[in-house]
Amino acid sequence: MKPDQFNNIFLGLGGFHMEKIVLACLGTYLEPSGIFDVLVETECYGTDVIKAVISGSHYSRAHTAHSMIHEVLISMMLEAFISKYPERRTELEALQVKCRSTELTGEKWNTTKERVDTIETAFQDYLKERASLSQSFDYWKTYVSDLFPIVRDLTNSLRSGDWILYRSAMERATALFFYFGRTNYCRWTPLFLQDCYQLKKKFPLLYDSYMNGGFAVNTTKKGSGVPFDQALEQCCNRPAKVSGGIIGVTRKKEAVALWGIIKHRKYQYVDLLEMKDDIEGELSLHHDFNPSTATKIVRMVQDIEEYLLKVCSPLQDQVALKNVLTGEIVTNVNVDKMLCCIKEGSAACAKFIDDRLRNRSISIHSTISKIKFASPKTTLKLASKADIKDETIKSLKFLEYGCHRGFTVEELLQHEITNSAFFLVDEDGYLKKSAKSHLGTELLKLCPLIDKKGPENSPQTHAIVIDFMALVRKVPLKKLDPPVKKFHDCYCLDIYGH
């Protein structure tokens, strides 16, 4: 930029917002696979919250979701590895018993570490072998081995104050920024890394501070550090948004001035309480470990794994990547290109550094071209009549299944019946109800499209949406005699005009 004018300034990027962008990149990578729909089906997240999880805008939920997905995939991969090599199960069980029963020091530690490294090497070789034979397996392996470790290392480095690990994670995250089109971070992260490489030479005192964990806000508890921008959000921006804050009264100048005065006084009282009585104020950055939350997450991981094994396991012996919810082949993105996201993103980053930072043949503010990984919309066609026959037979099985459950064929044909519709039934074998958001989406599809450039007289559409269960909860059915029939006659029949 202007090194002569700003040679005594070191500008840092906020680690908190960088983590959110990395989570958004991981969400873009996983979204075509349908794994986030599985989180909705297993009731881990709602249909509206899952959008914030995919985009990374809700930090804690997105971080928890990716941690659960990673845990499920690793568990399934390890189980597949043990199934192929049964002798490894005995070795792992023996290692678990040894680690719990004895204290590993000196010779015992070295011996145990060698055995663990041997099993880990065999496991990694197994993953590479399966990935070379299956695009689907390679897709999930790329997430487990290459992508998720980036956000994991970012979080761990900030919590523990490890500057070397933080810088390494940023280097790998830069490739994701370039591949998934995060323009602002594409432009400024390479420049920030360039200053980080020169930090020891230009700012030795600051470098020593960063090596001792000074690049994050550390508390008295080990492993509870947070980045500066997250501390700013929690300590300064949060009070402005909660009850008693500045939000909602910003048009009154006297209220804004009064809030600004009270805010600083409030901070002084909180600090005084913390120093004298050794208690944490309401603006504390640290949150204690909650055992009930950990138990809930363990249960959700188990539910996700059971659902995937029941519907469409991501580790099946299949060449093409399939949606884990519907079983359909993923065609809306170029999967082969996404598997090379780290490689292509690193190449784009290297070109950016050569052109704009070293040679300066292009201005750093010039437009950055985005990598296109989406496929053009195409219709998947079956190969032959035999395939069509097989697909029809499998679909008819679900029609027959529904008829045995008391549904008529006319009712069943109103819904999409596919050859992988295991998600339509619950644990007891009954057809599941659709979510309200899905019903709303189907209702919108029935509405006619309005041409803005066409005539003003648009066709009128009438629809009645009844939340029957919401009505049942509000109506005192016990006082009706007979309850269900009377409610049906007095309300539903009047609406439909029968």
N, C-alpha and C positions, 0 to 999 in steps of 0.2 A: 504494500500500500504506500505509505510514506515513512520509511524507517528512520530517516533523519529527524523527522518532526515528532515521532511517537516512539522513540527508541527506549524510553524509560517507563513505558506502560505495558502491562501484561493483562490482556483481556481473557477471561475464562468463560467457557460455556457451562450453563447449569446442568448438573448431572441428572436432576429430577426430570426435567423436560426432555432430555436426551433419552432417558429410559422410556418415557411415554412414546416417543417416536419409534424406538426400536420395537416396543410392543405392538405398535400400529403396523410396522413392517411384517412382524410375525403373524399378525392377524390377516394381513393381505395374502400372505403365503398359504395359510391354512384354510381360508374361507372357501375356496372351491371344493375342498374335500368333504364338506358337510359336517365336520367334527363339532362346530359350534351349534349346529342344529341338534346334535346328540346331547349337548349340555342343556338345551331347552327341553328336550324330550325326557331327560332324567330329572328335570325340575331343579337343576343346579342354579339356573338363572332364568329370568323371565324373558319374554319375547322382546320387550323394549330395552331391558338392561343389556342384553347380549350385543346390541349395536355399540354400546359404549365399551364393551369388552373387546370387540373386534377392532375398533378404532383406537383403543388405548387411552381414551379420554378419561375413563375411570381407572385410575392407577392401581389401586389395591385389588379390585375385582379382576382386572386384566392380568395382573401378576399371578393371582391365585389360579385363574383359569389355565394359564399356560403351564404353571407348575403341576396342576392336576393332569393335564394332557400329557406332559412329559413323563410323569410318574406312571400313567397307564401304559404308554407305549413302551417304556423301559421294562415294565413288569411283563408285558406280553412278549417282548423280544427275548427276555431272559428265560421265560417259560418255554418258548420255542427252541431256544438253544439247549436247555436241559433235556427237553424231549428228544432231541436228536442225539445228544451225548449224555445218556443216563449216568455215566460214571462221574460226571461233573457235579451232580446233585449230592452225592456222598461227600465229595471234597468240600463243597460249600457248607454242608451241615456240620462237618468236622471242624471247619474254620470258625463257624459261629459258636460252637461249644467251647472251643479253645479260647476265643477272645473273651467270652463271658466268664470263664472259670479261672483263668490265670492272668497274672499281670505280665504284659509283654514288655520286656526290657532286654537290652543287649542282644545276645545270641538268639533268643526266642523271637524278638521283633524282626531281625533280619531274615530268619527262616520263614516266618509267616508272611512277610512282605514278598519274598520270592514266590511263594505259592499263590498269593493273590495276583501278582503280576502275570504269572503263567496263565491263570484262568482268564484274566482280563484280555490278554493277547489272543487267546483262543476265541473269546467272545467277539472281539473286534474283527478277527479273520472271518468268523461266521457271518457277521453283518455285511462285510464287503462281498462275500460270496453270494449271499442272498440278493444284495442290491444289484449285482452284475446280471442277475437272471430276471429281475422283476422291476419294472418301472414304479409300481406301487410301493414296493418295499424300499426302493431307493428314495422315494419321496419322503417317507416317514423317517428313514435313517438320516437324511439331510437335516431334517428339523431337529432330531434328537442329538445328533453328533456335532452339527455345525452352527445352527441358528439359535436354539435355546441357550447354549452355553454363553452366548454374547450377553444376553440380558441377565443371566445368572451371575456372570463375572462382574458386570457393571454394578449390580446390587451388592454383591459380596465385597467388592473393593471399596464402595462408599461406606458400607457398614463397618468394615474393619480398618479403613484408612490406608489401604494398600495402593500407593500411587503407581507402582509398576504394573500391577494388575489392571488398574483403571485405564492407564494409557494403552495397554494391550487390547482391552475390550473396546475402547474407542476406535482403534485402528481397524478392527474387524467390523464394527458397526458402520463405519464409513462406506464400506462396500454395499451394505443394505440401503443406505441413504441414496446412493447413486442408482441402484437397480430399481428400487420402488419409487423413485421420483420425488424424494423429499428435498426440494430445491434449496431451501434456506440452509439446511444442514449440509447439503452437498457443497455449497459455496463457502461456508465458514468453518466447518470442521477440519478440512485439510490445513487451513491457515492457522487454526488453533493448535493442531498437532505440530506444525512447524515451529511455533513458539515454544511448545512443550519440549521439543528436542533441544532447543537452545536455552532452556531455562537454567540449567546448571552453570552455564557460562555467563549469561547476562544478569541473572538474579540469583546468586548463590544462596543468600539468606532465605529467599522464598522457596528455593529448591529444597533446602534442608527442612523447612517447615512442612512442605508437601510430603517429603519422604517420611516424616513423623506423623502423617495423617492430618495435616493442616488444611487440606483442600476440602474437608468436610467439617460440619459442625459436630463435635464430639460431646457426648454426655459422660456422666460419671460411670455409666454401665458399659462394660466391654461389648463391642459388636453392635452398638446402637447409634452409630454415626449416621447423619443424614446430610445430603448436599445442601449448599447454601440457598439455592432457589426454593427447595422444599421447606427449609426452615423459615424463609421469608413468607411463603404461602401460609404456613401454620401459625406463625407468631404475629405477623403484621397484616396480611391480607384477610385472614380468617375473621378476626374481630370486626372487620369492616362489613362482613357479609352476614353475620349471625344477628340474633336479636340484640338491639342496643347499638348496632353498628351504624355505619354511614349510609348503607343502602336503604333507599326509601325516603331519606330526608335531605338528599343532596341539593334540592332546589331552595332550601332554607339556609341562607348563609350563616345566620347566627347558630343554627343547629350544628352545622359542619364545624364551625369554630369551637363550639362547646365540646363536641366529640373529640376534636384534636387535643384539647387541653386535658380532658378526663383520661384519654388513652394513655398518655405518658404517666399520669399519676397512678393509674391502675398498674402499669408495668413496675413502678417503683414499689408499690405495696406487695406485689407478687414476689419480687426479688427479695424484699425484706423478710417475708415469711419463709422463703426458701433458705436464707442465710441463718436466721435465728432458730427456727424450729425444725430445720432439716426436713421440710415437707415439700412436695412438688405442687406447683401452682396449676391452674387450669390451662395454662399455655405451655405445659411441658411437651417436649418433642418425643418423649419416650412412652411407649405403651407396653405394659406388662404382658407376658405370655398368657394366653387364655386357653386352658386345657379343653374347654368345651368346643372352642372353634377348631382346634386340631382334631378332636373326635369327629366333628361334623365333616371336615375335609376328608378324613379317612373313609368315612361312609360314602361320601360322594364319589371318591375315586373308585371304590368297589362297585357302586351302581353304574358308573360309566363303563368300566371294564366288562361287567356282566351284560350290559346292553349291547356293546360292540360284539361280543362273542355270540350273542343271540341273533343279531340282525345281519351285520356284514363286517366281519373282522378285517381290519386294515392290513393284516399280515397274511392274508390268504395267498395261495399260489396263483396269482393273476398277473398278466403282463401289463395291462393298462391300468391306470389309476381310476378307481371307482369312488363315487360318493358313498360314504359309509352309512348314510341314512336311507337313500333310495336305491343304492346298488347300480345306478346308471354310470356309464363311462363319462369322465370329466372331459368336456370338449370346449368349455368357454375360455380356457387358458392353454397356452403352450407349455405342457408339463415338462417336456425335455429342456426347454429354455429356463424354466424356473429352477430346475435341478442344478443349473449352473449359475445361480444368482450371485454367489460369492465370487466366482471367477469373473463373470461379466462386470459385476459392480466394481471389483478391484481394478480391472482393465480401464473402465471409465474414469475411476479416480486417478489412476496413474496418468492418463491422458490429460485430465484437468490440471494436475500439478505441473506437468511439463509445459502445457500451453499457457497457463495463466499465472503460475508462481515462479517458474524458473526462466523460461524464454520470454514470457510476457508478450507473446504475439497476439493474445486475445485478452481483452479487458476482463477483470474478475467479475464485473457486473453484467457481462453479456449473458444472453439466454443460454441455459443449460438444456441440452436435448435429453428427453426422457427415453428410457428403454421400453420398448413395447413388448409385453409378454402376453397380452390378451389375444386369443384366436378370433378370427371372424366367425360370426354366427353361422353355423352350419347345422343341417339336419342329419342326425345319425340314421343311416339306412342299414337294414339288415342284409346279410350277404346273400341269402337264398330263401327259397320257399320253405325249406326244411327248418330254417331258423325261425321263420314266422310261425310255423306250425308249433314248434316247441314253446315259443313265447305265449301263444294262444292257449295251449294246454295248461301251462303253469298259471296263467291268469284265471282260467276257468276253475281251477282248484279253489281259488279264493272265493269265487262266486258260490261254489258249492258249500264251502265252509260257512259263508254268511247265511245261506239258506237253512242250514242245520241249526243256526243260532236264532232263527225266527224272522230273518229279513227276507223281503220279497226281492225278486230279480230287478224290478223297477227301482227299488230303493238303492240297491247296490250299484246299479249302473249310473247313478247320479254322481258317484265318486270315482276317482282314478284308481283302478285296480291294476297293479303291476305284478311281475313275477318275483318281486323281492319286497312284498308289502307286509313283512313280519311286524313292522312298527304299527300296524293297524290294530293289533290285539294286545291286551294287557297280560299280566301274569296268570290270570284265571281263565284265559282263553276267550274273553269277550272283546268285541270290537271297541276300540277306544274312541272317546269323543274328540272332536277337533277343537283346537284352541280358538278363542274368540277372535284373535288377530287373523287366523287363517280364514274363518268364516267371513270376516270383514273384507279380506282380500278377494275371496271368491265373489262376494256381492259387488265389489267394484268392477270386476271383470264383466258382469252382466249389464252394467250401465253403458249406454251408447256413447261413443266418442263424439265430441263436439268440435267442429272445425271453426277455429276462431276467425278465419277469413271467409267462411260461408255465410249463409243467411242467419239473421238474428233469431228466427223462430226455431229454437231447438226442440227436439222431441221431449215430451214430459215423461218422466219415469217415476213410478210410485213403488215404494218398498216399505214393508213393516218389519222391524227387527224387534224381537221380544226376548228379553233375558228371563226365561221362565223360572230358573232357579232363584234369581234375585227376587222375583215376585213371591215365590213359595216361602222364602225366608221372612218376608214381611207380613204375609197373610196368616192370621191365626187359624190354621187348618184344623186344630183340635176342636174348635168350637163349631165347625161345620159338620153337618150330618146328612149323608156320608161326605167326608171331607174332600177327597179327590174329585169325585163326580160333580159335586156342587160347584167346586171351583172351576172345573172344566166347562160346565154348562153356562155359568154366569160370566165368564171372562173370555175364554178362548173362542167359543162358538160365536159370541157377539162380534169379536174382531174379524173373524173370517166370514161372517155373514151367513152362516148355515142355520 
